[in-house]
Amino acid sequence: MSFSPINPREYDVTESRGFLPPYRDPARHLPSSFAKFEEAVDSMPDHLMRHNWGDVLPGVFIPHDVSALSHRELLLFHSKGAFAMHGFMWEDHMDDVVHTRIPKNLSVPFVAAAKKLGLPPSLVYMVYASCNWYRKDPTGPIVYDNVDLITGFTRDQNERGFIVPHIKIEELAGRAVYAAIRTQEMALCEQLSECGRQLQKFLKAYRKMNEMLIFLGVVCKPGRYFDIVRPYLHGPKHELTKGGVVFEGVSEEKVSVPGETGAQSSTLPLFDRAMGVTHNPKNILSMHLQEMLMVCTPPAHRALVLEVGRRPPICSLILKHKSLVPLYNDCIREMIRFRKQHLAYAMAYIYAQERKRGGLANPSKMGTGNTNFKDSLELHIADTERALIL
């Protein structure tokens, strides 16, 4: 079977910016007709502190027609709308209360924007991290000290410390994506020297991703993350919502989608498919990963992941040419290292945290994506370890 070369740019992915917006930074402002809404969301952290966001949001003027918004503006509106919605839902999380009827003034345009973007009407990784940043110096690099958030639930630097490293990882992933796809293509025609060169590039990029993941532990404290950042990330698919949320003015049918989670990133699903890391399609982990990909991932990125998955994985060549085994295994070990660090964070930042109040709304044994994250992440690691060629 022959395959045409993949051009990741056609899927909004570039080598220099990875899964971040490919050619321009995210939009920071909506048209002037949305000014009242922008002002309200920008002040939301103060209202959440005073526990009156639920009183403020229903009275905010928000234009219902989003048809004239550009793609960049739609992403910004979706981001701000999702933050507004999750703030509304979880304002009273310390009392184990969730508000499940989203007011009409937000529901109507937010659901319309989500539909146009091919995203669920909820906070997802794309609009929480990948499209939720700006450069303080527009001419400077995308690095921690030069990047800040457009929207947040708090004014605490631990929230920035949690999100910005994810943004940088999405950028760094671009080099690994291009290297993985090129390796896959060269493997089809058994060009071993080029495969080796591209695997070296993949390995170098992944090591930088791991360095940035470790850096997250420096700039975000476990207790602060659990107490002030994580509660708002839970989504409509949560035990307390009893089936989901209702978008007033749209439908009385409940909508249930997972909360925001790094599992909605396209990076690891793409690398798994390219390298040959497989997950048992019948276990809960695989079903969860499939839901994240098919429901919560941007359509263009999803299409790239699926296209990579249609092609023979890199391991099929490595098994025939043992000279590349050590380099291939080094790449797999970096993937394992990333997943082990993720599990270590989950254990320290979530599993080890306990609450006397608000423990049902923000459970320490259940992930924001509504899974048993400890079991899921351990399965991730085991599946990746099985990809090593011994």
TITI-393927 format. One record per residue: y, x, z negated of N, C-alpha, C in turn. Coordinates in steps of 0.02 Angstrom, whole numbers, plus 32768, in hexadecimal, padded with zeros to 4 digits. Example, Ala and Ser with C-alpha at 12.3 -4.5 7.8 and 13.67 -1.06 7.14 Angstrom:
7EE482947E7A7F1F82677E7A7F5B82947E7A7F9082827E9E7FCB82AC7E9B800282857E76
END
This chain:
7FC4802B8000800080008000803E802C8000806E801C802B80AC8043802E80E4801E800B811380447FF1814C80287FCC818C80477FE681C0801F7FEC820180397FFF8220805B7FC28249808E7FCD826A80AF7F958296807E7F6E829780877F2D82C2805E7F018306807E7EFB833A80577F05837F806E7EF9839880497EBB839780697E8083AB80467E4383F280297E46841E80457E71846180297E7684607FE07E8D842D7FCF7EB484277F897ECA84167F5A7E9084037F787E5883F27F517E1C84257F5D7DE484607F747DF684977F807DC684857FB77D9484607FE97DA9844F80227D7F846280627DA38488808D7D81849C80CD7D9F848281067D75847C81417D948463817B7D71849381917D3A84D4818B7D46850581A37D16851481727CDE850881317CEA851980FF7CB784DD80D57CA184A380E07CBE846880BD7CA8846F80727CAE845E804F7C77846080067C7684A37FEA7C5F84D580157C5785187FFD7C4A85367FE37C8C856C7FBB7C88858C7FA47CC685967FDF7CF6857E7FDA7D35857680157D5E85B480387D7785EA80147D85862280357DA6866480307D7F86697FFF7D5486A67FF67D2D86927FE67CE586BC7FFA7CB686B07FE87C7186B47F9C7C6886977F817C33869A7F397C2886E37F207C2586ED7EE27C3A872F7EC37C34873F7EBB7BEA877E7EC77BD987937EC07B9287B77E7E7B8587D27E607BB987F97E237BAF87E97DEE7BE387EC7DB07BCC87E27D777BF888267D617C1488267D367C4788667D1B7C60888E7CF97C2988CE7CF37C3388FC7CDA7C0088E97C947BE888C87C6C7C1288B57C287BFD88827C2A7BC488617C647BBA88307C6B7B84884D7C8F7B47888F7C977B4588AF7CC07B1188A07CA57ACB88A47C647AC188977C477A7F88517C577A6788217C527A9687DC7C617A8587D37CAB7A7387F17CD77A9B87ED7D1F7A8C880B7D2F7A4888457D127A3A88657D1F79FA88397D0879C088197CCF79C987EF7CB3799487B37CE1798787927CF679BE87567D2079B587697D64799987A17D7F79AD87B87DBF799287C67DBB794787D97D7F793087E77D7778E887AA7D5C78C287737D5178E587377D3478C6871F7D5C788987207D9F788A870A7DC3784D872F7DAE780E876F7DA0781487967D8A77DA87817D4477C487757D1877F5875F7CD477E5871A7CD477C586ED7D0077DE86AA7D0477C086AE7D1C777886DC7D49776A86E67D60772586FE7D2776F887277CFA771587427CC176EE87157C8476F386DF7C89771A86B07C51772286D27C13773F86FE7C1D776F871E7BE2778F87197BE477DB86EE7C1077F786E77C12784086CC7BCF785A86A07BB0783386867B6F784786BB7B39784B86F17B41782687297B12782A87587B237864875E7B647872878D7B7A78A587737B7078EC87357B8378F9871B7B85793D87217B417961870E7B09794387107ACA796887567AB67980878A7AD2796187CE7AC0797587EE7AF079A787C97B2379BC87E47B5579EA87E27B3A7A32881A7B417A56881A7B2C7A9C87F57B607AC787C27B487AEC879C7B737B1987967B4E7B5C87B07B697B9287A97B487BD3875F7B3C7BE3874F7B017BFC87097AF17C0B86F47B0C7C4F87237B197C7B87137B307CBF87117B7C7CC086D67B987CCB86CF7BE27CCF86C27BF97D1686C87BCC7D4686B57BDC7D8C86E17C117DAB871F7C187D93874D7C497DB187477C8F7D92871F7C967D5D87187CD77D3D86EF7D067D6987057D457D6C86DE7D787D8F869F7D877D6886717DAD7D8586337DBF7D6286427DE47D2186717E147D2486847E3A7CE886A17E0B7CB386CA7DDC7CC886E97DAC7C9986B47D7C7C7D86847D697CA6864E7D3E7C8E86267D617C5786187DA27C6185F47DC77C2E861C7DCB7BED865D7DD67BF486887DD87BB8868A7D947B9686907D5F7BBD86917D1C7B9F864F7D0D7B7D86177D1F7B9E85D67D147B8085D07D3B7B3E85E87D797B3E85E67DA27B01860D7D827AC9864B7D707AD786757D527AA3865A7D0E7A8E86407CE97ABE86237CA87AAE85E57CAF7A8285BC7CE27A90857F7CED7A6885917D037A2285C37D307A1B85D97D4479D985F37D0779B3861C7CDE79D586377CA379B486007C74799D85CD7C6B79C785967C3E79B7856E7C58797C855C7C99797D85337CB47947855A7CB87905859B7CC6790A85C37CC378CD85C37C7D78B085C87C4A78DC85C77C0478C685847BF378A7854D7C0978C7850A7BF978AE84FE7C15786985117C55785F84FA7C7A782585317C8977F285697C6777F785A07C7377C785887C6B777F855C7C3B777285457C2D772E84FE7C47772284EE7C80774284AA7C9B773C84987CAE76F584C97CC176CC84B97CD3768784A07C98765F84AD7C5C767784927C20765684567C04767B843A7C2D76A984007C1876D184107BD976F9844D7BD5771284637B9C773A84717BB4778184597B8E77B284687B9C77F884857B5D781784B97B64783D84DA7B2B785E84C17B2878A6849F7AF278B784797AEF78F684987AC3792B84D27AA5791E84F47A7E795285327AA47967852F7AC279A185657AEC79BA859B7ABE79D685DA7AC579C0860E7A9579D4861A7A937A1F862D7A577A3786337A4A7A7E86657A787AA0869C7A887A7F86D07AB07AA086B47AF57AB586857B0F7A8F86657B4E7AA286277B427ACD85FF7B107ABC85BF7B057ADD85C57AFE7B2885F37AD47B3E85F77AC37B8586057B007BB0863B7B277BA386477B617BCE86157B9A7BC185FC7BA07B8585CE7BD77B75858C7BCE7B9985717B927B9885327B857BBB853B7B8D7C0685757B787C1F85837B807C6785867BCA7C7A85A67BF27C5285AB7C3A7C6085677C5B7C5D853F7C497C2A84FC7C667C2484D27C567C6184D87C187C7984B17C047CB484C57C2D7CF185067C387CFB851D7C5F7D3485057CA87D3084FF7CC27CF584EA7D087CEB849E7D107CEB847A7CDA7CE484317CDF7CDE841C7CF87C9A84457CEC7C6784367D007C2384307CC27BF7840E7CC67BBF840A7C8D7B92844D7C827B6E845A7C467B5784977C397B31848E7C4F7AE9848F7C907ADF84837CAD7A9D84987CF67AA0849B7D167A6784AC7D5D7A6584707D867A7B84787DAA7AB284437DD57ACC845E7E1D7AD084307E4C7AD684407E937AD484767EA67B0884727E897B4384A17E997B7984E97E8F7B6384F87E567B44853D7E477B33854E7E5D7AEC851C7E6D7AC485287E867A8085397ED07A8185197EF57AAE85227F3E7AB085387F577AF485107F4E7B27851D7F6D7B6885607F5B7B8785787F1F7B7A85B87F097B9885ED7EFB7B6285E57F177B2786127F087AEF86337F487AD686577F6C7B0286757FAB7AEE86AF7FBC7B1C86D87FE97B02870F80047B2B871A804C7B16873980737B42874980B87B32879180BB7B17879980DA7ADD87DC80E17AC0880981087AEF87EF813E7B0A881181627B4087EC81527B80880981277BAC87E581117BE787CF81497C1687EE81837C0F87DB81BC7C3A87A881E97C18879981DC7BD9876A82057BB4872281EF7BBE86F282147BA386AB82057BAD869481CB7B81865981B27B91863A817E7B69861381A17B32863681B17AFC861981D27AC2862E81AD7A83860C81B97A4D861681917A10865F818E79FB868081C779F886C581C879DF86F781A77A0E86E3819B7A4D8711817E7A7D86FF81367A8F86CF81197A6D86B880D57A7D86C080A77A4086DA806C7A4C86DF803A7A1786C87FF77A3386BF7FC77A0686A47F867A1986DD7F577A2E86CE7F2C7A5E86FD7EF77A7186FB7EBF7A3D86BE7EAC7A2986B57E7479FB86837E8779C5868E7E6E7989865F7E7A795286607E41792186307E4078F4862F7E0E78BF86557E26788286607E67787D86817E84784386B47EB7785A86D87ED3782B87047F0C783A86E97F4B781986AA7F49780886887F8177E6866F7FB3781A867B7FF3780D86678027783C861A802D784385F58011781485AC8012781C85957FE7785685BB7FB2786685AA7F8A78A085B47FB378E085EC7FD578E485F88002791D85C28039791E85B1805378E3857F808878DE853B807278F5852D803178F284ED8017790A84EE800D795685257FF2797185267FDF79B78534801979E68565804379D6857B80777A05854380A77A18851880BE79E984E080E87A0084B280C67A3284A980847A2B8482805F7A5D84A480627AA184E5805C7AA1850B805F7AE084FF80A27B02850380D77ADB84F9811A7AF684B281237B0F848181087AEC843C810D7B02843380EB7B46845380B17B4F844E808E7B8F846C80B77BC784A180DD7BB884BE81097BEB848E81437BFA847681657BC7844A819E7BD0840A818B7BF483F5814D7BEC83B681377C0C83BA813A7C5883F681397C7483FC813B7CBD83DA81777CDC83E281B17CBF83C381ED7CDA837781E97CD7835E81CC7CA0831581C37C9A82FB818F7CCB8321815A7CD7830D81267D07830681447D4C833881687D62833681867DA582FD81B87DAB82F381DF7D7782BD82107D78827881ED7D7A827081B87D53823081957D51822081757D94825381557DB2824881347DF3823A81687E29825E819F7E28825281D47E59820D81F27E5081F881FD7E1281B582177E05818081E77E20818A81A77E13815B81747E2B815581767E77818D817D7E99818D817E7EE1816C81BE7EFC817B81F77EDC815D82367EF2811282387EE280FE82147EAE80B782127E9D808F81EF7ED480AD81BD7EF4808A81997F29807681C77F6380A081F97F71809082277FA78079826B7F8C806B826D7F4B804F82A87F2A807782E77F3580B882E17F2F80E4831C7F3380EB83387EEC80BD83637EDA80B583787E9480F2839E7E7A810E83CA7EA2814683F27E89818283C67E7A818F83957EA581C783677E9881B8833A7E5D817A83257E56816782FD7E1B817583257DDB816383647DDC816E838E7DA181B883967D9281E0839E7DC7822983A67DBD824783667D9F8231832D7DB8824C82EE7DA0823482DE7D5981F782F07D4981DF82E67D04820783117CD3821B834C7CE9824683777CBF828983547CB282A583347CE482E4830F7CDC82DA82D47CAD82A282B27CB6829282797C89828E82917C41826B82C87C37826282E27BF382A582F67BD482CF83167BFA8311832B7BE1833B82EF7BCD833B82BC7BF88362827F7BEA8348825C7BAC830682577BA682E982337B6D82F782577B2C82F982997B2E830A82BE7AF1835082AF7ADA837D82A77B0983C282957AF883C5824F7ADB839D82217AF7839981DE7ADB838181E07A93834F82097A86833582107A428369822D7A128390825D7A2A83C5827A7A0183F8824479EE840982197A1D843A81E47A0E841C81B179DE83DC81A279E583BD817379B783BE818E797083B281CF796883B581EF792683FC81EC790B842D81F47937847381F37922848681AF79048466817A791A8474813778FE846C813878B2843B815E789A842F8161785284678183782C849281A8784E84CA81CA782F8505819B7828850E816E7857854B8146785A854180FD7846850480EB783384F880A7781C84CA80A977E084E1808E77A884BC80907769848B80547765844E8060774D841B802B774C84327FEB7728844C7FF276EC845F7FB776C584977F9076E684C77FB4770185007F92772284E87F6E776184BC7F8E778784A17F6D77C3847F7F2C77B084537F2F777E842C7EF4776C84577EBC775184897ECE772984B27E9C770784E87E7D773385087EA6775E85437E8C7780853D7E8877CC850D7EAB77EA85067EAA783384CC7E7D784784937E88782A84567E67784184567E1A783984737DFD7805846D7DB577FD84847D8D783A84B57DA5785E84D17D80789684A97D8A78D784787DB778D784527DC5791484187D94791E84047D7178EA83CE7D4078F183E47D09792183B47CEF794783C57CBF797B83AC7C79796C83B17C4D799E83997C087996834F7C03798783287C36799C82E17C35798B82D87C54794682E07C2B791382DE7C4278CD82C47C0878A4829E7C187870827E7BE5784782B07BB2782D82EB7BC97819831C7B9B77FB833B7B6B782D83397B7B786F83587B4D78A0832B7B1178AF82EB7B17789A82BB7AE078A482B97ACA78EE82B27AFB791982A87AEA796082DF7AFF798E83177B187974834C7B2F799F83907B11798F83BE7B1A79BE84027B0079B584127ACD79EB84427AA379DD845A7A717A0D849F7A857A2584A87A867A6684EA7A937A83850C7A507A9185387A3C7A64855979FB7A6A858079F77AAC857C79BD7ACB859F79B37B0B857779CA7B46853E79EC7B3985137A037B7084D279DC7B6F84AF79DD7B36847079B97B2F845F79B57AE5843A79817AD38422797A7A8E83DE799D7A8683C479BA7ABC838579DE7AB883917A227A9883657A347A69836D7A737A46835C7AAE7A7383837AE37A6D83787B217A9283607B567A6183297B787A73830C7BAA7A4682FF7BEA7A6D83267C1E7A5F831C7C607A7D83207C947A4583017CCF7A4F83027D027A1A83497D1B7A0C83507D3879D1838F7D5879C083967D9B79E383D17DBA79DA83DF7DFA79FA83B27E3079DE83957E597A0A83697E8F79F683677EC47A2C835A7F027A1883557F387A48831B7F2F7A7882EB7F027A6882B47EF47A9582CC7ED37AD5830B7EBD7AD783277E9F7B1483447ED47B4383447F137B2E83597F497B5B83257F527B91833C7F667BCD830D7F727C0582F17FB87C0683087FE47BDA82F5802A7BDE82AA80347BD4829080237B99824A80317B8B821A80087BB682287FC87BC681FB7FA57BF481F57FC97C38822C7FE47C50822980087C90820180487C89820E806E7C5481EA80AD7C4B819F80A17C40818E806D7C1B8147805D7C12812580517C558144802A7C7F8125801A7CC0812280587CED8157807F7CED815780BA7D18812380ED7D02811E80F97CC180F2812E7CA880A981187CA1809E80D77C97805A80BE7C90804780AC7C4A8079809B7C20806B80827BDC805D80387BE2802280237BCD800F7FDD7BD580097FBA7B9180177F797B9280117F4F7B577FDF7F177B657FB67F087B367F857ED27B3E7FAA7E907B497FA17E717B847FC77E357B947FB87DF97B677F817DFE7B407F6D7DC57B167F877DC97ACF7FA47E047ABC7FBA7E077A7780037DEF7A7080167DE17A3380587DC47A26808F7DF37A3C80857E347A3380B77E657A4880C67E5E7A9280937E5B7ABC809E7E577B0480C27E177B1780AF7DE07AF780D17DA17B06811A7DA47AF281287DC57ABA816D7DCC7AA381947DF77AD481777E2F7AEA819A7E5B7B1981A77E367B5B81777E0E7B7081807DE87BAF81B87DB57BA881BC7D957B6E81F37D657B6382367D897B63823A7DC37B4382797DE87B43828F7DF97B8A825E7E0F7BB3826D7E237BF782817DE87C22825B7DB37C1F82657D7B7C4E829C7D4B7C3882AD7D4A7BF882DF7D1A7BDF83227D3C7BCE83207D777BB1835B7D947B9283797DD07BB783587DE67BEC836F7E217C1283987E0B7C4E83CE7E2E7C6083F47E1D7C9C83C87E1A7CDA83D27DEA7D0683A57DE27D40839C7E227D6A83D37E477D7683CD7E837D9F83A17EB87D7E83AB7EC27D3D83837EF47D19833A7EDD7D1683307E9D7D0B82EB7E827D0982C87E8F7D4C82EC7E837D8382CF7E8E7DC582BA7ED67DCF82E37F057DB682D27F4C7DBD82937F5D7D95828F7F447D5782547F507D2E82157F367D5082197EF97D6B81E07EDB7D8C81CD7F017DCC81FF7F187DF181F17F3E7E2E81CE7F807E1E81E67FA27DEA81C47FE07DD5817C7FD17DC181727F987DA0812F7F857D8A80FF7F737DC181197F667DFD80EE7F567E3680CC7F947E5280E77FCF7E4380D0800D7E61809F80327E348074805B7E52804580817E28806A80AC7DF5805480AC7DB6807680D47D83806C811F7D8E809781467D728095818F7D7A805381AC7D618037818E7D2D7FF981A97D107FC081AA7D437FC2817E7D767F8C817D7DA77F8981BE7DCF7FC381DE7DDA7FC4821F7DFB7FB082567DCA7FCA82527D8D7FBD82867D5C7F73828D7D4F7F4F82557D4F7F0782587D427EE2827E7D787F0082827DB47EDF82A77DEB7EF582EF7DEF7F2F82FF7DD27F4A83437DD87F5B835C7D917F2B837A7D727F31838B7D2B7F6883BE7D1C7F8283E07D507FB784117D437FF683F07D267FFE83AF7D348039838B7D1B802E836A7CD87FF0836D7CBE7FE0834B7C80800C83617C45801583A27C39803E83B67BFF8085839A7C0280A4839B7C3D80E883827C4580EA83377C3C80BA83147C5A80B682CB7C5280AE82B97C08808182DC7BE6807682CE7B9E80B582DB7B7580DB830E7B88811A831A7B64814982DF7B6C814A82C17BA7817482867BB2815C824B7B88811B82417B8680FF820A7B5D810E82177B13810B82557AFE811982647AB7816282557AA58190825E7AD581D5824B7AC881DC82007AC081B681DA7AE881B681917AE28199817D7A9E8164819F7A89814781917A47817A81A27A10819B81DB7A1881CD81EF79E6820481BB79E0821A819F7A18824E816B7A178235812F79F081F8811A79FF81DD80DE79DF81CF80EA799581BA8125798381AF8134793C81F1813479168226814E79358267814D791482808105790C827480DC793F82868096793C8261807479028221808278FB81FA806478C48214807D7881822580BD787D823F80D9783E828080B5782A82AB80A9785B82E98085784C82D9803D783682AB801D7859829B7FD8784782817FD47800825A800577EC823F800477A882758011777482A38040778382D7805177528310801F775283238007778D835E7FDD7793834F7F937789830F7F80778F82FD7F39778982C67F2E7756828B7F4C776382507F3E773A825A7F4F76F1827E7F8676E482897F9D769F82C27F78767C82E77F4F76A2831F7F2B768683087EE7766B831F7ED67631830C7E967614834B7E7075FF83487E2F760483817E0575F1836C7DD175BF83967DC6758E838B7D8E756083AA7D4F757C83E27D5875A184027D1F75C384007D2A760D83F47CF5763383F57CFB767B83B87D1A769983827D1E767383467D3E768C83207D1576BF832A7CD476C0830A7CAB76F4832F7CB1773683717CB4773383997CBB777083917D01778E838C7D33776383887D78777A834A7D99775C830E7D86777382D17D9F775482C57DE9776482AC7E0D773382A07E55773C825D7E64775D82347E31776881F27E3C778681ED7E1D77CC82247E0077E582247DE07827825E7DFB784F82517E0B788E82857E2878B882B67DF478D282F07E0B78EA83227DDE790683087DBE794682D67DDD796682B77DBF79A182807D8E798E82797D80794D824A7D4F793282017D66793781F67DA7792A81B27DC1792881A87DE878E781697DF478D781587E2378A281647E6978BD819F7E8378B381B37EC178D581897EFD78C181717F00788381497F39786D81097F3E789780E57F06789D80A87F0678C580B77F14790E80EE7EF5792780FF7EFE796D810F7F46797E81387F667954814C7FAB796281127FDB795A80E67FCD792B80AA7FF87924807D7FF1796280797FB5797E80537FAC79BC80747FD079F680B77FCE79F980DB7FF47A2B80C6803D7A2A80C5805A79EF80B480A179E7806C80AD79FC803E808379E57FF8808C79F57FEC80877A41800C80577A61800680507AAA801F808E7ACE805680AA7AB6807380E57AD6804881227ACB802B81287A8F7FFF81607A817FC0815F7AAD7FAA81237ABF7F6F811E7AEB7F7E81367B327FBE813B7B437FCF81547B867FC981A07B8C7FC481C27B547FBA820B7B577F79821C7B7A7F7B824E7BA47F3F82647BC77F2282A17BA27EE982977B837ECB82CB7B597E9482F17B7C
END
